[in-house]
């Protein structure tokens, strides 16, 4: 049996570079460790000649393996003077590093790099050269920037709604909230984050909210209530419709509570007046949660929300996979199926009223039906949102479908949504607004209001928008419109669109047609 030679220990990297490494397993391991390191590594002598490099270094700088022994400045003749100075400092014994350094390329592109330079020493203690460690972090930096932009746009959209939105963790501490909720509590958003209700509200109010939140976290069941809400000083501040739902991660674990509160004080007062007048208008102002469903091309239910399941008196599992003939009475099925076939055949969204009977009870619904499409635009079925227009309640449902399904559901909302830049050009809008204007979305993007609406009407809107973007304030207002084929009374909220640094880069507008409600109020006043 041959005797295994004892490994030779080398006093320094220079010795490793000039010795036959095949005689030393340690040298082989060290060279392979450098060669296959997951980051760019290059080792130089005092003359900045390459002694060793990793594959990653060659890959990052698009080099070949025949650079060993060559000067770094020969390989990169355009090395800036500042880098030569850094190299010399490190060759003199200094360390240098930068966690995120931007390197522009000659072609106009650039890369973010995390780099570190350290000297290596001979056995005598003298500096034998330097080691450069380099990691390309461009993708990470881009991901961070994309996340900041996404969060900024999300906050801008949240702050453009008149509702109050808060998110708490399982300990009851506020994770985030919109500016409306912060204003309601009489504090800045930053003063609320990280605190719980006991630190912000009177004891009895905090105890009430904590009990409600813990019930959501424990049961995992959504709740929707009409209630009086108290501000931070304990004063009742109106009647609100509050929806609380568990905040879950992608695995379904409950992380806390999401709460959305809509101020329905005015509507509740109108309902009270309508009850005293005993008129049919009561059915318009009374509100119930929306019912949401998805069907495939054969008319089978793919999914439904719990509100619809509860209304039908069935569980979701009892509905999924069935068609309307197995759920509704025969006298309404033919009409429903005819409308569904029309939507899936034409590919058009329709909003219409329909009467559905359950036993002796007849209810009128306002239904929006739209084609359900995949990422390529192929029609897979239809999506329906049904609202009980006896109550006119605003509903919030948490649908966790794919991005394509979610986009289709958003497109079926009856509200009109628009985003404009600082020049008033349309950046984005939903199909409902495009349909209201009477033009395809592609014909509106990039244009200002005076190019797509009557001149005087367009100038009026642009003046309103400039005021919002100049003051930076959110504004909610009602307006009667009769121009360019658009007629009715609308409730509009306009808010500045800001980038992640807080700079105003445009405007977000959400408009709702409240003509029916205003007509109801007018009829009441005449009595």
N, C-alpha and C positions, 0 to 999 in steps of 0.2 A: 504494500500500500504506500503510495507516494505521500510525502509529508507536505501538509499545507503550509506555504511560506507565511511567516508572520508579517502582518501589514506594516508598511513603513509609514511613519508619521512625518509629514512635511511641515516645516516651520512657517511657511507663508504661501500666499497665492502665487507669487512669482515662481516658487519652486514647483508648484503644481503645474504651472504653465510650461515649464521647461523640462519636465521629467516625463518619462514614458509611464503613463497612468495605468497601463496594463499590468504593471508590477505591483500596484497598490489598490486593493478593493475600496479603501476609503476614498481615494482620489476618484475612482470610477463613480462611486455613489455621489460625491460632491458635484462632479461635472454633470451627472445625469439630473441631480436635483436642480441645478441651474438651468439645464437645457429644457426640462419639462415643467418648469415653474409656471403657474397660471398667470403671471404678470411679466411685463417686459423687464429683463435684468441684463445689464452689461457691465463687465469688469474691465477696467483700463489700468495700464501702468502709468508711471509719471509722465511719459511722453504722449499720453492719451491714445495709446495703441490698444486695440481690442485683445484681451486675454481670453475672455469667455462671454458667450451671450446665450440667452434663452430663445426657444422657438418663438415665443410670444413677442420678443423684441424684434426679431426678423419679420414677423407678420405685421406688427404695428407700423414699422417704418419701411416695409416692402423691400427688404434686403435679401441677399443670398448668403449662403454659409461661408463663402470664401473671404470674409472680412477679418478673420483672426490675424493679428499682426499688423493690420493696417491702421492708420491714424483716423480717429473720429473726424478730424477736420478734413481729411482727404475724402472720406465717405460723404460728409456733409459740408461742402466748401462754403455754403452760405450761412453758417452758424452765426447768429447775431453776436456782437461784441459782449453784450450783457451776459450771455451764457458762457462765453470764454472766461469772463471774470468770476462767475460762480464756480466754474471748474477749477480755476486757480486757487480760489479760497479754500475749496474742499481738498485740493492737493496739498494745501498748507495745514490741513488738520481740522477744518471747519465742517459742520453739518449744514445741510440746506434741504428745505422741503416746501411743498405747496399742495394743499389738499384739493384745490380746484383751480387750475391754471388754464387759460384759454389760448390755444395756438391757432392763429389764422393760417389757412392754406393759400397757395398761389392762385388756385382756381376760384377763390372767393368763399369757399367753405371753411369750416373750422372744427376743432375738436377740443373737448375738455379733458385735461389730464391731471391725475394725482401722481406727483413725482417726489422722489426723495434721493438725495446724494450724500453718501457717507465715505469717508476715507477708509482704506484697509491698510494694515500695518505689517511690516516685516518682523521677523523674530527679534530684530534689534530695537524695535519700537518705532523705527522710522516709517513715514508714510510711503507705502509702495505704489499707491495709485488710488483710484476711486471706484466706487460701485454706484451705479445709477439704477434705481427701481422706478418703473413707469407703468401706470395703469390707465387705460382709456375709459373715462367715465361719462362720455358724451351721451350714451343712451340713458344712463341714470339721471343726468342733468335734464335731459329732454322730458323724461317721465315726471320729474319733480315740477318742471315748468308747466307741463300739460295738466298735472293735478292742481296746481295753483290756479290756472286759468279756469278749470272746471269748477273748482270750489267758489271762485269769484263770481262766475256766471250763475251758479246755483244760488249763492247768497243774494245776488241782484234780483233773481226771479222771486225768491222767497220774500224779499223786502218789498216787492211790487204788489203783493197781494194785501187786501185789507184785513185778512184773517190774522190770528195770532197763532204762531207755531213754536213749540218748544220740544226739546229732546232731553230726557233725563236718563241716567244710568240706573243700575239696580240698587244703588245706595241712595237714590233720590237726588243726586247732584246734577245740576244743569250742565249738559254737554254742549248744547247750542240752542239758540233761539233767534227769531227775527226781530227787527227793530220795533215793529208794532207791539210785540209782547213785552220788550224791554221798556218801551214808553208807558205801557199799561201799568207796569210795576214801578214806574218812577225812577228807574236807574238806567245806567249805561249797560250795554251788553257785557262789557268787560267786568263790570262789578257783580254780575250775576253768575257768570261761568264759574263752575267749581263749588258753588254754594248750594245748600238745600233750602227747602221751603221754610224750615224753622229759623233760618238765618235771615229770611227776607220778608216774612209775613207774620201777622199775629198768630198766637199759639193755636187757637181753635181753627183758623183757616188752614194753617200748615198741617194740622192733624187730619183734617178732612181730605185735603189733596193727597197726603201720604197714604191714607187708607185706600183711596181710589186707585192710586198708582200700584200699590202692592197687590191689589186684587187682579189687575191686568197682568202683572209679572207672574203671579202664582198660577192663574188659570190659563193665560195665553189667549184670552177671548177679547175681541173688540167690544167697546161700549160706546153708545151714542146717547147723550143726555141733553136735555134743555135745563139750564140752571142759572141762578144768579151768581155772577163772579164778583169777588171782592178784590179791590186793588191792595197795594202793599200797606195802606193805612187802615185796612179793614172795612172800607166803605163799599157798599154794593154799587157796582158800576154798570149795571145793565143785565139784560137777559142774553144768554149765549147758548148756541148749539155746539156742544163739545164732543169731539170724537177722540177716543183714546185707543191706541192699538199697540201691541207689543213690538218693540224694536228687536229684530232678529238678525243674526249673522247668516252667512250662506249655508251653514249647517243646520239652521233652525234653532240655534241656542238663543235664548232671550237675553238681550243685553240691557234692556231698559224699557222706556215708554216713549212713544211719540204722541203728542197731543196737538190737536188743531181745534181752535175755537173761533166761531163766526158770531159776530154781534148781530143778533136778530131782534134787538129791542124794538126797532121801528116796525118790523113785521109783526111781532107779537102784539104791539099796540093796535095795529090794523086788524089783526085777527079778533081782538077783543071787541072792537067797534063793529066788526062784521057779525059777530055772534049776537050782539044787541039788535042789530038791524034785521037779523034772520033772513039773509038773502043768499041766493045761489053763489054769490061771489066767494063765499067761505071755502068752497072746494078748490078755488084757484090759489088762495093764499095759504091753506093748510099744506104742509110739506111732509114728505116721507123720503127716506133714503132711496137712491137710484138702484135699479136692478141691472146687472151687467152679465152678459152671456156671450159665448163663442160657439158657433156651429161649423161643422165641416160641410163640404159640397153636397153630401147626402142628407143634410139637415139634422145630423146627430149632434147632440151637445158635447162639446169638447171640455168646456168648463163653465161654471156659473159662480157668482159670488154668493156669500152666505145670506145676504139680504133677500135675494131672489129665492134661494132655497127655503128660507124661513117663510116667505110669502106663500110659496107653493105647498108648504107643510111637509117637505121632504128633506132628506139629507142630500148633500152634494153627490155622494156616491150613488144615490138612487136616481139621479138625473143624468149624470154623465154616461154617454153611450146610447141614450134613448133619443127618439125624435118626438115632435110635437103630438103625434097621434097617440103616444103612450102617456101624455101628461095633461093635455087640454081636452076640453069637450069637442065633439066633432063639428059643431056649428061654427067654431072659430078657426079650426085647423086649416081649412082650405084657403081662407084669406091670408093667414100667416105664411103658409107655404108659397102662395103666389107672390107675395111681396118679397120673400127671401129669394125666390128664383129670379125675380127681376133684378135685385141688387147684384147677385152673383153673375148674371148674364151681361148686364150693362157695365158693371164695374163702377157704378156711381153711388155716392152717398145720398141718402134720403132722410128727411125729417118729417114725421107725420104723426097724427093722432089716431089712436085705435082704442076700441072698447073691448075689454076682456071680461067675460062672465065666469064667476065661480059660484055655482049654486044659484041663489037668488040675488047675489051681490054683483052689481055691474060697476066697473071702475074704468075711468078714462085715463089713458097714459099718453105722454109725449115720447115718442120712440125715435131714436136715431139709429139707423142701420148703415153699415159701411163694409166694403169688401175687406177681408183679411188676406193679406198678401205675404209672400215670402220675400227674401232679400232680392230676388230677381224680378219681383213684380207679378209673379203668377198668383192667381186667386186660389186660395186654399179653402175658403168658406166665407163666413161673415161674422162681424162683431156687432152686437146690439147693446145700446144703453137705453134703458126705459125709466122714465121718471113719472111718478104719480103726480099729475098736475093739479090734483085736488089740494095739495098742500104746498106746492112750489118750494119744497125744501132743497137746499143745496146739499149735495152728498159728496163725501170723500171716500173712495174705495182704494184699498192698497192692492194693486194687481202686480204680481211678480211673474210676468211672462218674459219671453225673449225680447230683445231690443226691437225687433221688427213688429212683434205683437203689441208692445207698449206704444210704439210710434203710431200704429194704426188706431189704438184706443184713444190716444190723445187727439188724433185727427178727427175723431167722431164727436168731440165736445161741441156744444152749440155756441160757446164763447168765441170771440175773435181775438187772436193774439198776434202781435207784430213786434219786431225788433228793428230799430233804425240806427244808422250811424250819426255822427255829429253833423254831417251835411244833410241829414234828413233822408238819405237814401235807404230804401228797404233792404235789410240784411236777411231777414227771415220772416215768414208769416205762415199761418196754418191755412188749410184749404177752405175752411169756412169763410175767412176774411176774403180770400181770393174770389170765392163764389159770390160774396156780398158785393164786391167791387165789380164783378162781371168779367174778370180777366184770369187767364192761367197764371199760376205762381211764377213761371219763368218770365212772363211779360211784365211782372211787377218788380222782381228783384233788381236792385241797382237803380231804380227810378225814385224820384221824389214825388210828393203828393200832387203837385201842380201838373205832373206829366200823366197822371192816371185818373184824376178827379177834375170836376169843373174848377176853373181858375180861382174864383172867390172862395169856394169851399176848401180847396187845397191850400190857399194862402192862410186861411184861418187856422187850419190844423198845424201848419208849419210854424205859425207864430206861437201857438200853445206849446209845441214841442221845444222851440228855442227857449221859452221861459223855464221849462222843466230842466233843460240841460244847463242853463245859465245859473239858476238858483240852487240846483242840486236837491230840490225838495220833491217828495212824492205828492201827487195831487189826485184826489178822487172827486168826480163831479158827474152830474146828470146833464144831458143835453138832448134837445129835440132836433132831429136831422131830417131834412127833406131836400135832397140834392142828388143829382146824378143817378136817380133810380133807387136811392137809399132813403127809406122813410121809417120813422119810429122814434121812440125814446130809449136812450142808451145810458147805462152806468159805466163810466170809464175810469180806470186807474192808470195813471202814467207815472213812471219812476225812472230815475237816471240809471243807465247801464254803465257799470264801472269795471275797470280792469283790476288785477290783483293788487295794484298799488293805490287804488282808490281814485284814479283818474277817470273822469267821465268820458266815455267813448261812444255814447249814444243814448238811446231811450228804449224802454220796454213798455208796451201798452197792452192792457187787457180790457176788453169791452164786452158788456153783456146787454142784450136786448131786454129791456124791462117794460116794453110797451103794454103788455097785458096787466102788469102790476099797477102801472100808472093809470090805466083806464079803470081799474077796479077802485083805486083811491078816488078818482074823479067822480065815479058813480056814487060812492059813499058820501062825498061832500055835497052832492046834489040833493041827497036825502035830508 
